Amino acid sequence: MKESEIRPKELFKEYLNLSKKDSESFDHSSFEMINCVSCDSPLSNTKYKKDGFNYNICESCGTLFCNPRPSLETLNSFYKNSSSAKFWFEEFLPKVEESRREKIFKKKAIQLFELIDEKKVNISNICDVGAGSGIFIEEMKKIRNDISYFAIEPGEVSSKIISNKGIPVLQKSVEHSKEWFNRFDFVVSLEVLEHVNKPIDFVKSINNLLKKEGYCLITTLGYEGFDILTLGEDSNSISPPHHLNFLSVRGFELLFKRAGFSEVHVMTPGVLDVDIVLNSDKNTEFLRILKLRGDSVIKEFQEFLIKSKLSSHVWILAKK
């Protein structure tokens, strides 16, 4: 898979430009100072400043997080009304939906059930938190149609699309989903954690949805990936105010333990780190030599990143 297949360059550039303009409209006087989102340590230092937003690195666990940050109410308003959010849902996603279905969601569905089989988890239902328009559920159903699927999706338009597909949906944020607590064998949430105001509340709510000894799989962005470490503040992943949380591998383990999970397994199966860096404006001797080595070496290097937990695309499999 190539980055251009899921994020066409010109379309993605327009989205980033709108995000930058949206960032400049925030009233920073209302921003909240916080401790580390992973380990709750009060000790952190400024690492990056981007588009008026400050990112700190935790001295204890190495997590990168936006600090100070917009309040929950401000973020909710942003996602409902901002130009970049509207462009993402109304322009960007519709144009890449089928490509993302084939390149991302279909593959993730296969990998998910391979994990479930590997862990020998017996499941009768799955809930997708932040389900969007329900594409991932559709791909899961193609593999396993013998279990029940549910969705939690706060977006009004998205939740209606899911409902029209015959999938039971709760139109709320997961932090306000008490009526579905202790209900599911398995919960999934794709690319949501990096956006949330309070990761600990989000992960605790995922835990609350699960039955005793249930599992969750959360996918998100991590700080210790090759592309983010190489590109730093120039990384398109560090995109305020959309992406606020970039946890370290240790940070993920600490956060999920704090949220009440008994087992936590962190994996980095991402395949785009090298492609993203090589397509950037970054020029180093290492990257020049890597390009000269050719496609086979580039592929092997990406496989090394995956095995060494050095990709920025992170999966967290956790047991209640």
Phi and psi restraints in degrees (value plus and minus 20) as a CYANA .aco file:
   2 LYS   PHI    -131.9   -91.9
   2 LYS   PSI     130.6   170.6
   3 GLU   PHI     -76.8   -36.8
   3 GLU   PSI     -57.7   -17.7
   4 SER   PHI     -84.6   -44.6
   4 SER   PSI     -41.1    -1.1
   5 GLU   PHI     -94.8   -54.8
   5 GLU   PSI     -45.2    -5.2
   6 ILE   PHI    -134.9   -94.9
   6 ILE   PSI     -35.7     4.3
   7 ARG   PHI    -157.0  -117.0
   7 ARG   PSI      58.9    98.9
   8 PRO   PHI     -73.0   -33.0
   8 PRO   PSI     114.1   154.1
   9 LYS   PHI     -75.1   -35.1
   9 LYS   PSI     -71.2   -31.2
  10 GLU   PHI     -89.1   -49.1
  10 GLU   PSI     -59.1   -19.1
  11 LEU   PHI     -85.0   -45.0
  11 LEU   PSI     -63.6   -23.6
  12 PHE   PHI     -87.8   -47.8
  12 PHE   PSI     -55.6   -15.6
  13 LYS   PHI     -82.6   -42.6
  13 LYS   PSI     -61.6   -21.6
  14 GLU   PHI     -83.2   -43.2
  14 GLU   PSI     -61.2   -21.2
  15 TYR   PHI     -81.5   -41.5
  15 TYR   PSI     -64.5   -24.5
  16 LEU   PHI     -85.1   -45.1
  16 LEU   PSI     -58.3   -18.3
  17 ASN   PHI     -83.4   -43.4
  17 ASN   PSI     -61.6   -21.6
  18 LEU   PHI     -86.3   -46.3
  18 LEU   PSI     -57.9   -17.9
  19 SER   PHI     -82.5   -42.5
  19 SER   PSI     -62.0   -22.0
  20 LYS   PHI     -81.8   -41.8
  20 LYS   PSI     -63.6   -23.6
  21 LYS   PHI     -84.7   -44.7
  21 LYS   PSI     -61.5   -21.5
  22 ASP   PHI     -81.8   -41.8
  22 ASP   PSI     -58.7   -18.7
  23 SER   PHI     -80.3   -40.3
  23 SER   PSI     -56.0   -16.0
  24 GLU   PHI     -92.2   -52.2
  24 GLU   PSI     -32.5     7.5
  25 SER   PHI    -111.0   -71.0
  25 SER   PSI     -24.0    16.0
  26 PHE   PHI     -96.0   -56.0
  26 PHE   PSI     123.6   163.6
  27 ASP   PHI    -109.6   -69.6
  27 ASP   PSI      81.4   121.4
  28 HIS   PHI     -93.2   -53.2
  28 HIS   PSI     -31.6     8.4
  29 SER   PHI     -88.3   -48.3
  29 SER   PSI     -38.7     1.3
  30 SER   PHI    -117.1   -77.1
  30 SER   PSI     -18.5    21.5
  31 PHE   PHI     -88.8   -48.8
  31 PHE   PSI     132.8   172.8
  32 GLU   PHI    -130.9   -90.9
  32 GLU   PSI     112.3   152.3
  33 MET   PHI     -99.6   -59.6
  33 MET   PSI     118.6   158.6
  34 ILE   PHI    -156.5  -116.5
  34 ILE   PSI     143.7   183.7
  35 ASN   PHI    -102.1   -62.1
  35 ASN   PSI     156.5   196.5
  36 CYS   PHI     -74.8   -34.8
  36 CYS   PSI     113.2   153.2
  37 VAL   PHI     -91.7   -51.7
  37 VAL   PSI     -35.7     4.3
  38 SER   PHI    -113.0   -73.0
  38 SER   PSI     -78.5   -38.5
  39 CYS   PHI    -130.3   -90.3
  39 CYS   PSI     -23.4    16.6
  40 ASP   PHI      49.4    89.4
  40 ASP   PSI      -2.9    37.1
  41 SER   PHI     -89.9   -49.9
  41 SER   PSI     120.4   160.4
  42 PRO   PHI    -103.8   -63.8
  42 PRO   PSI     -22.3    17.7
  43 LEU   PHI    -118.9   -78.9
  43 LEU   PSI      91.4   131.4
  44 SER   PHI    -174.5  -134.5
  44 SER   PSI     140.8   180.8
  45 ASN   PHI    -150.9  -110.9
  45 ASN   PSI     131.7   171.7
  46 THR   PHI     -82.6   -42.6
  46 THR   PSI     108.6   148.6
  47 LYS   PHI    -127.1   -87.1
  47 LYS   PSI     -67.4   -27.4
  48 TYR   PHI    -156.3  -116.3
  48 TYR   PSI     132.2   172.2
  49 LYS   PHI    -144.0  -104.0
  49 LYS   PSI     104.9   144.9
  50 LYS   PHI    -163.4  -123.4
  50 LYS   PSI     105.8   145.8
  51 ASP   PHI      31.1    71.1
  51 ASP   PSI      17.6    57.6
  52 GLY   PHI      66.0   106.0
  52 GLY   PSI     -21.1    18.9
  53 PHE   PHI    -127.1   -87.1
  53 PHE   PSI     125.0   165.0
  54 ASN   PHI    -126.3   -86.3
  54 ASN   PSI     112.2   152.2
  55 TYR   PHI    -136.3   -96.3
  55 TYR   PSI     106.2   146.2
  56 ASN   PHI    -122.3   -82.3
  56 ASN   PSI     132.8   172.8
  57 ILE   PHI    -130.8   -90.8
  57 ILE   PSI     109.3   149.3
  58 CYS   PHI     -92.9   -52.9
  58 CYS   PSI     110.8   150.8
  59 GLU   PHI     -90.5   -50.5
  59 GLU   PSI     -41.7    -1.7
  60 SER   PHI    -109.7   -69.7
  60 SER   PSI     -70.4   -30.4
  61 CYS   PHI    -136.8   -96.8
  61 CYS   PSI     -25.2    14.8
  62 GLY   PHI      60.2   100.2
  62 GLY   PSI      -3.9    36.1
  63 THR   PHI     -98.7   -58.7
  63 THR   PSI     121.5   161.5
  64 LEU   PHI    -121.7   -81.7
  64 LEU   PSI     110.1   150.1
  65 PHE   PHI    -170.6  -130.6
  65 PHE   PSI     126.6   166.6
  66 CYS   PHI     -89.5   -49.5
  66 CYS   PSI     106.0   146.0
  67 ASN   PHI    -179.0  -139.0
  67 ASN   PSI     100.6   140.6
  68 PRO   PHI     -91.3   -51.3
  68 PRO   PSI     147.9   187.9
  69 ARG   PHI    -155.9  -115.9
  69 ARG   PSI     140.0   180.0
  70 PRO   PHI     -82.7   -42.7
  70 PRO   PSI     129.5   169.5
  71 SER   PHI     -87.9   -47.9
  71 SER   PSI     145.7   185.7
  72 LEU   PHI     -79.3   -39.3
  72 LEU   PSI     -62.2   -22.2
  73 GLU   PHI     -83.6   -43.6
  73 GLU   PSI     -60.8   -20.8
  74 THR   PHI     -84.8   -44.8
  74 THR   PSI     -62.3   -22.3
  75 LEU   PHI     -85.3   -45.3
  75 LEU   PSI     -62.2   -22.2
  76 ASN   PHI     -80.0   -40.0
  76 ASN   PSI     -62.2   -22.2
  77 SER   PHI     -85.0   -45.0
  77 SER   PSI     -59.5   -19.5
  78 PHE   PHI     -80.0   -40.0
  78 PHE   PSI     -66.9   -26.9
  79 TYR   PHI     -90.4   -50.4
  79 TYR   PSI     -41.7    -1.7
  80 LYS   PHI    -104.5   -64.5
  80 LYS   PSI     -52.6   -12.6
  81 ASN   PHI    -140.9  -100.9
  81 ASN   PSI     -32.6     7.4
  82 SER   PHI     -94.0   -54.0
  82 SER   PSI     133.1   173.1
  83 SER   PHI     -85.3   -45.3
  83 SER   PSI     -61.0   -21.0
  84 SER   PHI     -88.6   -48.6
  84 SER   PSI     -59.5   -19.5
  85 ALA   PHI     -85.5   -45.5
  85 ALA   PSI     -62.6   -22.6
  86 LYS   PHI     -83.8   -43.8
  86 LYS   PSI     -62.2   -22.2
  87 PHE   PHI     -81.9   -41.9
  87 PHE   PSI     -62.0   -22.0
  88 TRP   PHI     -80.2   -40.2
  88 TRP   PSI     -67.2   -27.2
  89 PHE   PHI    -102.7   -62.7
  89 PHE   PSI     -51.0   -11.0
  90 GLU   PHI    -117.7   -77.7
  90 GLU   PSI     -46.8    -6.8
  91 GLU   PHI    -134.7   -94.7
  91 GLU   PSI     -71.3   -31.3
  92 PHE   PHI     -89.4   -49.4
  92 PHE   PSI     -79.7   -39.7
  93 LEU   PHI     -79.6   -39.6
  93 LEU   PSI     -63.5   -23.5
  94 PRO   PHI     -78.2   -38.2
  94 PRO   PSI     -52.5   -12.5
  95 LYS   PHI     -99.5   -59.5
  95 LYS   PSI     -39.8     0.2
  96 VAL   PHI    -137.1   -97.1
  96 VAL   PSI     -12.8    27.2
  97 GLU   PHI     -75.8   -35.8
  97 GLU   PSI     -70.0   -30.0
  98 GLU   PHI     -90.8   -50.8
  98 GLU   PSI     -54.4   -14.4
  99 SER   PHI     -85.1   -45.1
  99 SER   PSI     -63.0   -23.0
 100 ARG   PHI     -88.2   -48.2
 100 ARG   PSI     -54.3   -14.3
 101 ARG   PHI     -78.9   -38.9
 101 ARG   PSI     -67.8   -27.8
 102 GLU   PHI     -93.0   -53.0
 102 GLU   PSI     -63.8   -23.8
 103 LYS   PHI    -105.7   -65.7
 103 LYS   PSI     -46.9    -6.9
 104 ILE   PHI    -134.0   -94.0
 104 ILE   PSI     -83.1   -43.1
 105 PHE   PHI     -90.6   -50.6
 105 PHE   PSI     -59.4   -19.4
 106 LYS   PHI     -82.3   -42.3
 106 LYS   PSI     -64.5   -24.5
 107 LYS   PHI     -85.6   -45.6
 107 LYS   PSI     -62.4   -22.4
 108 LYS   PHI     -85.6   -45.6
 108 LYS   PSI     -56.1   -16.1
 109 ALA   PHI     -82.9   -42.9
 109 ALA   PSI     -62.9   -22.9
 110 ILE   PHI     -82.4   -42.4
 110 ILE   PSI     -67.2   -27.2
 111 GLN   PHI     -83.8   -43.8
 111 GLN   PSI     -56.6   -16.6
 112 LEU   PHI     -80.5   -40.5
 112 LEU   PSI     -69.6   -29.6
 113 PHE   PHI     -92.3   -52.3
 113 PHE   PSI     -44.6    -4.6
 114 GLU   PHI     -85.0   -45.0
 114 GLU   PSI     -60.8   -20.8
 115 LEU   PHI     -84.4   -44.4
 115 LEU   PSI     -62.7   -22.7
 116 ILE   PHI     -82.1   -42.1
 116 ILE   PSI     -62.5   -22.5
 117 ASP   PHI     -86.4   -46.4
 117 ASP   PSI     -60.6   -20.6
 118 GLU   PHI     -82.5   -42.5
 118 GLU   PSI     -60.1   -20.1
 119 LYS   PHI    -103.7   -63.7
 119 LYS   PSI     -24.1    15.9
 120 LYS   PHI      34.9    74.9
 120 LYS   PSI      26.3    66.3
 121 VAL   PHI    -110.5   -70.5
 121 VAL   PSI     103.6   143.6
 122 ASN   PHI    -107.9   -67.9
 122 ASN   PSI      99.9   139.9
 123 ILE   PHI    -148.1  -108.1
 123 ILE   PSI     123.0   163.0
 124 SER   PHI    -133.2   -93.2
 124 SER   PSI     -34.6     5.4
 125 ASN   PHI    -173.5  -133.5
 125 ASN   PSI     138.3   178.3
 126 ILE   PHI    -158.9  -118.9
 126 ILE   PSI     119.5   159.5
 127 CYS   PHI    -137.8   -97.8
 127 CYS   PSI     110.4   150.4
 128 ASP   PHI    -121.0   -81.0
 128 ASP   PSI      96.9   136.9
 129 VAL   PHI    -115.2   -75.2
 129 VAL   PSI     104.9   144.9
 130 GLY   PHI      53.7    93.7
 130 GLY   PSI      30.5    70.5
 131 ALA   PHI     -96.7   -56.7
 131 ALA   PSI     -25.7    14.3
 132 GLY   PHI      41.6    81.6
 132 GLY   PSI    -146.0  -106.0
 133 SER   PHI    -117.3   -77.3
 133 SER   PSI     -11.5    28.5
 134 GLY   PHI      68.3   108.3
 134 GLY   PSI      -4.8    35.2
 135 ILE   PHI     -84.0   -44.0
 135 ILE   PSI     -61.3   -21.3
 136 PHE   PHI     -84.6   -44.6
 136 PHE   PSI     -59.1   -19.1
 137 ILE   PHI     -81.8   -41.8
 137 ILE   PSI     -61.7   -21.7
 138 GLU   PHI     -79.5   -39.5
 138 GLU   PSI     -61.7   -21.7
 139 GLU   PHI     -90.6   -50.6
 139 GLU   PSI     -55.9   -15.9
 140 MET   PHI     -84.8   -44.8
 140 MET   PSI     -60.0   -20.0
 141 LYS   PHI     -84.2   -44.2
 141 LYS   PSI     -49.1    -9.1
 142 LYS   PHI     -86.5   -46.5
 142 LYS   PSI     -46.5    -6.5
 143 ILE   PHI    -112.5   -72.5
 143 ILE   PSI     -64.1   -24.1
 144 ARG   PHI    -151.7  -111.7
 144 ARG   PSI      82.7   122.7
 145 ASN   PHI    -122.7   -82.7
 145 ASN   PSI      -7.6    32.4
 146 ASP   PHI    -117.8   -77.8
 146 ASP   PSI     -15.4    24.6
 147 ILE   PHI    -143.4  -103.4
 147 ILE   PSI     144.9   184.9
 148 SER   PHI    -114.1   -74.1
 148 SER   PSI     121.3   161.3
 149 TYR   PHI    -138.3   -98.3
 149 TYR   PSI     120.4   160.4
 150 PHE   PHI    -155.1  -115.1
 150 PHE   PSI     140.0   180.0
 151 ALA   PHI    -157.2  -117.2
 151 ALA   PSI     123.2   163.2
 152 ILE   PHI    -137.3   -97.3
 152 ILE   PSI     100.3   140.3
 153 GLU   PHI    -169.3  -129.3
 153 GLU   PSI      94.7   134.7
 154 PRO   PHI     -92.6   -52.6
 154 PRO   PSI     -43.2    -3.2
 155 GLY   PHI     -89.8   -49.8
 155 GLY   PSI     111.7   151.7
 156 GLU   PHI     -84.6   -44.6
 156 GLU   PSI     -68.8   -28.8
 157 VAL   PHI     -85.5   -45.5
 157 VAL   PSI     -65.9   -25.9
 158 SER   PHI     -82.8   -42.8
 158 SER   PSI     -63.2   -23.2
 159 SER   PHI     -84.6   -44.6
 159 SER   PSI     -53.8   -13.8
 160 LYS   PHI     -87.9   -47.9
 160 LYS   PSI     -58.9   -18.9
 161 ILE   PHI     -81.9   -41.9
 161 ILE   PSI     -64.2   -24.2
 162 ILE   PHI     -82.3   -42.3
 162 ILE   PSI     -66.4   -26.4
 163 SER   PHI     -80.0   -40.0
 163 SER   PSI     -59.8   -19.8
 164 ASN   PHI     -87.2   -47.2
 164 ASN   PSI     -37.8     2.2
 165 LYS   PHI    -107.1   -67.1
 165 LYS   PSI     -17.8    22.2
 166 GLY   PHI      61.6   101.6
 166 GLY   PSI      -0.6    39.4
 167 ILE   PHI    -122.7   -82.7
 167 ILE   PSI     104.8   144.8
 168 PRO   PHI     -78.8   -38.8
 168 PRO   PSI     109.0   149.0
 169 VAL   PHI    -154.2  -114.2
 169 VAL   PSI     119.6   159.6
 170 LEU   PHI    -126.7   -86.7
 170 LEU   PSI      93.9   133.9
 171 GLN   PHI    -105.6   -65.6
 171 GLN   PSI      56.5    96.5
 172 LYS   PHI    -173.0  -133.0
 172 LYS   PSI     145.8   185.8
 173 SER   PHI     -96.2   -56.2
 173 SER   PSI     135.5   175.5
 174 VAL   PHI     -83.4   -43.4
 174 VAL   PSI     -47.4    -7.4
 175 GLU   PHI     -87.8   -47.8
 175 GLU   PSI     -33.4     6.6
 176 HIS   PHI    -142.3  -102.3
 176 HIS   PSI      18.1    58.1
 177 SER   PHI    -134.4   -94.4
 177 SER   PSI      19.5    59.5
 178 LYS   PHI     -77.3   -37.3
 178 LYS   PSI     -51.2   -11.2
 179 GLU   PHI     -86.5   -46.5
 179 GLU   PSI     -33.1     6.9
 180 TRP   PHI    -131.4   -91.4
 180 TRP   PSI      -7.7    32.3
 181 PHE   PHI     -84.3   -44.3
 181 PHE   PSI     128.4   168.4
 182 ASN   PHI      38.4    78.4
 182 ASN   PSI      15.9    55.9
 183 ARG   PHI    -134.3   -94.3
 183 ARG   PSI     -42.8    -2.8
 184 PHE   PHI    -137.1   -97.1
 184 PHE   PSI     126.9   166.9
 185 ASP   PHI     -98.5   -58.5
 185 ASP   PSI     -51.2   -11.2
 186 PHE   PHI    -167.6  -127.6
 186 PHE   PSI     118.6   158.6
 187 VAL   PHI    -146.8  -106.8
 187 VAL   PSI     115.1   155.1
 188 VAL   PHI    -140.1  -100.1
 188 VAL   PSI     131.5   171.5
 189 SER   PHI    -172.2  -132.2
 189 SER   PSI      96.8   136.8
 190 LEU   PHI    -125.1   -85.1
 190 LEU   PSI     101.4   141.4
 191 GLU   PHI      35.9    75.9
 191 GLU   PSI      26.7    66.7
 192 VAL   PHI    -136.0   -96.0
 192 VAL   PSI     -58.9   -18.9
 193 LEU   PHI     -76.4   -36.4
 193 LEU   PSI     -54.6   -14.6
 194 GLU   PHI     -87.6   -47.6
 194 GLU   PSI     -36.2     3.8
 195 HIS   PHI    -114.5   -74.5
 195 HIS   PSI     -40.8    -0.8
 196 VAL   PHI     -98.7   -58.7
 196 VAL   PSI     132.9   172.9
 197 ASN   PHI     -90.0   -50.0
 197 ASN   PSI     -64.0   -24.0
 198 LYS   PHI    -148.3  -108.3
 198 LYS   PSI      72.6   112.6
 199 PRO   PHI     -73.2   -33.2
 199 PRO   PSI     -57.1   -17.1
 200 ILE   PHI     -83.4   -43.4
 200 ILE   PSI     -59.9   -19.9
 201 ASP   PHI     -86.7   -46.7
 201 ASP   PSI     -59.5   -19.5
 202 PHE   PHI     -82.7   -42.7
 202 PHE   PSI     -69.1   -29.1
 203 VAL   PHI     -89.8   -49.8
 203 VAL   PSI     -56.7   -16.7
 204 LYS   PHI     -81.0   -41.0
 204 LYS   PSI     -58.5   -18.5
 205 SER   PHI     -87.6   -47.6
 205 SER   PSI     -57.2   -17.2
 206 ILE   PHI     -80.2   -40.2
 206 ILE   PSI     -64.8   -24.8
 207 ASN   PHI     -79.2   -39.2
 207 ASN   PSI     -62.3   -22.3
 208 ASN   PHI     -85.1   -45.1
 208 ASN   PSI     -47.1    -7.1
 209 LEU   PHI     -90.0   -50.0
 209 LEU   PSI     -43.8    -3.8
 210 LEU   PHI    -104.2   -64.2
 210 LEU   PSI     126.9   166.9
 211 LYS   PHI     -91.8   -51.8
 211 LYS   PSI     149.0   189.0
 212 LYS   PHI     -77.7   -37.7
 212 LYS   PSI     111.5   151.5
 213 GLU   PHI      47.0    87.0
 213 GLU   PSI      -3.2    36.8
 214 GLY   PHI     -93.5   -53.5
 214 GLY   PSI     146.4   186.4
 215 TYR   PHI    -140.3  -100.3
 215 TYR   PSI     134.8   174.8
 216 CYS   PHI    -150.5  -110.5
 216 CYS   PSI     133.9   173.9
 217 LEU   PHI    -147.6  -107.6
 217 LEU   PSI      96.7   136.7
 218 ILE   PHI    -132.4   -92.4
 218 ILE   PSI     109.1   149.1
 219 THR   PHI    -133.2   -93.2
 219 THR   PSI     122.6   162.6
 220 THR   PHI    -185.5  -145.5
 220 THR   PSI    -194.4  -154.4
 221 LEU   PHI    -113.6   -73.6
 221 LEU   PSI     122.1   162.1
 222 GLY   PHI    -141.2  -101.2
 222 GLY   PSI     133.5   173.5
 223 TYR   PHI     -92.9   -52.9
 223 TYR   PSI     -52.9   -12.9
 224 GLU   PHI    -109.0   -69.0
 224 GLU   PSI      12.4    52.4
 225 GLY   PHI    -112.7   -72.7
 225 GLY   PSI     130.9   170.9
 226 PHE   PHI     -75.2   -35.2
 226 PHE   PSI     -63.5   -23.5
 227 ASP   PHI     -87.7   -47.7
 227 ASP   PSI     -63.1   -23.1
 228 ILE   PHI     -90.8   -50.8
 228 ILE   PSI     -61.4   -21.4
 229 LEU   PHI     -85.5   -45.5
 229 LEU   PSI     -53.2   -13.2
 230 THR   PHI     -98.8   -58.8
 230 THR   PSI     -63.4   -23.4
 231 LEU   PHI    -108.7   -68.7
 231 LEU   PSI     -40.7    -0.7
 232 GLY   PHI      37.1    77.1
 232 GLY   PSI    -154.0  -114.0
 233 GLU   PHI     -87.1   -47.1
 233 GLU   PSI     -34.5     5.5
 234 ASP   PHI    -101.6   -61.6
 234 ASP   PSI     -26.2    13.8
 235 SER   PHI     -84.2   -44.2
 235 SER   PSI     112.6   152.6
 236 ASN   PHI     -88.4   -48.4
 236 ASN   PSI     -37.2     2.8
 237 SER   PHI     -89.4   -49.4
 237 SER   PSI     -54.4   -14.4
 238 ILE   PHI     -99.5   -59.5
 238 ILE   PSI      66.9   106.9
 239 SER   PHI    -150.0  -110.0
 239 SER   PSI      65.2   105.2
 240 PRO   PHI     -93.5   -53.5
 240 PRO   PSI     130.7   170.7
 241 PRO   PHI    -112.7   -72.7
 241 PRO   PSI      -7.4    32.6
 242 HIS   PHI     -91.9   -51.9
 242 HIS   PSI     -68.4   -28.4
 243 HIS   PHI    -125.7   -85.7
 243 HIS   PSI      94.6   134.6
 244 LEU   PHI    -131.1   -91.1
 244 LEU   PSI     -46.0    -6.0
 245 ASN   PHI    -145.1  -105.1
 245 ASN   PSI     103.5   143.5
 246 PHE   PHI    -150.9  -110.9
 246 PHE   PSI      70.3   110.3
 247 LEU   PHI    -100.7   -60.7
 247 LEU   PSI     131.9   171.9
 248 SER   PHI     -98.8   -58.8
 248 SER   PSI     147.7   187.7
 249 VAL   PHI     -78.8   -38.8
 249 VAL   PSI     -64.4   -24.4
 250 ARG   PHI     -83.5   -43.5
 250 ARG   PSI     -57.8   -17.8
 251 GLY   PHI     -81.8   -41.8
 251 GLY   PSI     -61.1   -21.1
 252 PHE   PHI     -81.4   -41.4
 252 PHE   PSI     -64.4   -24.4
 253 GLU   PHI     -80.7   -40.7
 253 GLU   PSI     -64.3   -24.3
 254 LEU   PHI     -86.8   -46.8
 254 LEU   PSI     -63.9   -23.9
 255 LEU   PHI     -80.5   -40.5
 255 LEU   PSI     -67.5   -27.5
 256 PHE   PHI     -90.7   -50.7
 256 PHE   PSI     -51.7   -11.7
 257 LYS   PHI     -87.0   -47.0
 257 LYS   PSI     -62.4   -22.4
 258 ARG   PHI     -81.7   -41.7
 258 ARG   PSI     -50.1   -10.1
 259 ALA   PHI    -103.4   -63.4
 259 ALA   PSI     -20.2    19.8
 260 GLY   PHI      84.1   124.1
 260 GLY   PSI     -13.5    26.5
 261 PHE   PHI    -100.4   -60.4
 261 PHE   PSI     122.8   162.8
 262 SER   PHI    -107.9   -67.9
 262 SER   PSI     -49.0    -9.0
 263 GLU   PHI    -152.1  -112.1
 263 GLU   PSI     119.3   159.3
 264 VAL   PHI    -157.4  -117.4
 264 VAL   PSI     104.3   144.3
 265 HIS   PHI    -143.3  -103.3
 265 HIS   PSI     101.7   141.7
 266 VAL   PHI    -125.9   -85.9
 266 VAL   PSI     107.7   147.7
 267 MET   PHI    -147.9  -107.9
 267 MET   PSI     135.3   175.3
 268 THR   PHI    -150.7  -110.7
 268 THR   PSI      60.1   100.1
 269 PRO   PHI    -106.5   -66.5
 269 PRO   PSI      -0.8    39.2
 270 GLY   PHI     -84.2   -44.2
 270 GLY   PSI     129.0   169.0
 271 VAL   PHI    -140.7  -100.7
 271 VAL   PSI     -16.5    23.5
 272 LEU   PHI    -129.1   -89.1
 272 LEU   PSI     -26.0    14.0
 273 ASP   PHI     -72.8   -32.8
 273 ASP   PSI     -72.1   -32.1
 274 VAL   PHI     -87.4   -47.4
 274 VAL   PSI     -62.8   -22.8
 275 ASP   PHI     -79.2   -39.2
 275 ASP   PSI     -62.2   -22.2
 276 ILE   PHI     -82.2   -42.2
 276 ILE   PSI     -65.6   -25.6
 277 VAL   PHI     -86.7   -46.7
 277 VAL   PSI     -62.5   -22.5
 278 LEU   PHI     -89.1   -49.1
 278 LEU   PSI     -43.9    -3.9
 279 ASN   PHI    -108.5   -68.5
 279 ASN   PSI     -22.5    17.5
 280 SER   PHI    -107.1   -67.1
 280 SER   PSI    -199.6  -159.6
 281 ASP   PHI    -106.9   -66.9
 281 ASP   PSI     -16.4    23.6
 282 LYS   PHI     -88.9   -48.9
 282 LYS   PSI     111.0   151.0
 283 ASN   PHI    -148.0  -108.0
 283 ASN   PSI      91.5   131.5
 284 THR   PHI    -153.6  -113.6
 284 THR   PSI     143.3   183.3
 285 GLU   PHI     -82.4   -42.4
 285 GLU   PSI     -58.8   -18.8
 286 PHE   PHI     -80.6   -40.6
 286 PHE   PSI     -65.5   -25.5
 287 LEU   PHI     -87.2   -47.2
 287 LEU   PSI     -56.2   -16.2
 288 ARG   PHI     -82.3   -42.3
 288 ARG   PSI     -64.7   -24.7
 289 ILE   PHI     -88.2   -48.2
 289 ILE   PSI     -58.6   -18.6
 290 LEU   PHI     -80.2   -40.2
 290 LEU   PSI     -63.0   -23.0
 291 LYS   PHI     -82.0   -42.0
 291 LYS   PSI     -60.9   -20.9
 292 LEU   PHI     -84.8   -44.8
 292 LEU   PSI     -49.5    -9.5
 293 ARG   PHI     -88.6   -48.6
 293 ARG   PSI     -42.3    -2.3
 294 GLY   PHI      74.7   114.7
 294 GLY   PSI     157.0   197.0
 295 ASP   PHI     -81.6   -41.6
 295 ASP   PSI     -57.7   -17.7
 296 SER   PHI     -86.3   -46.3
 296 SER   PSI     -60.5   -20.5
 297 VAL   PHI     -90.1   -50.1
 297 VAL   PSI     -60.4   -20.4
 298 ILE   PHI     -79.0   -39.0
 298 ILE   PSI     -63.2   -23.2
 299 LYS   PHI     -83.3   -43.3
 299 LYS   PSI     -64.2   -24.2
 300 GLU   PHI     -84.0   -44.0
 300 GLU   PSI     -57.1   -17.1
 301 PHE   PHI     -86.0   -46.0
 301 PHE   PSI     -61.8   -21.8
 302 GLN   PHI     -83.3   -43.3
 302 GLN   PSI     -58.9   -18.9
 303 GLU   PHI     -84.7   -44.7
 303 GLU   PSI     -56.3   -16.3
 304 PHE   PHI     -82.3   -42.3
 304 PHE   PSI     -63.1   -23.1
 305 LEU   PHI     -80.6   -40.6
 305 LEU   PSI     -61.8   -21.8
 306 ILE   PHI     -81.7   -41.7
 306 ILE   PSI     -69.2   -29.2
 307 LYS   PHI     -86.0   -46.0
 307 LYS   PSI     -49.7    -9.7
 308 SER   PHI    -115.3   -75.3
 308 SER   PSI     -11.5    28.5
 309 LYS   PHI      37.1    77.1
 309 LYS   PSI      26.7    66.7
 310 LEU   PHI    -143.0  -103.0
 310 LEU   PSI       3.2    43.2
 311 SER   PHI    -120.1   -80.1
 311 SER   PSI     129.7   169.7
 312 SER   PHI    -102.8   -62.8
 312 SER   PSI     -28.4    11.6
 313 HIS   PHI    -112.2   -72.2
 313 HIS   PSI      91.3   131.3
 314 VAL   PHI    -132.7   -92.7
 314 VAL   PSI     119.4   159.4
 315 TRP   PHI    -134.9   -94.9
 315 TRP   PSI     112.2   152.2
 316 ILE   PHI    -138.1   -98.1
 316 ILE   PSI      95.6   135.6
 317 LEU   PHI    -122.9   -82.9
 317 LEU   PSI     101.3   141.3
 318 ALA   PHI    -154.3  -114.3
 318 ALA   PSI     125.0   165.0
 319 LYS   PHI    -132.1   -92.1
 319 LYS   PSI     115.1   155.1
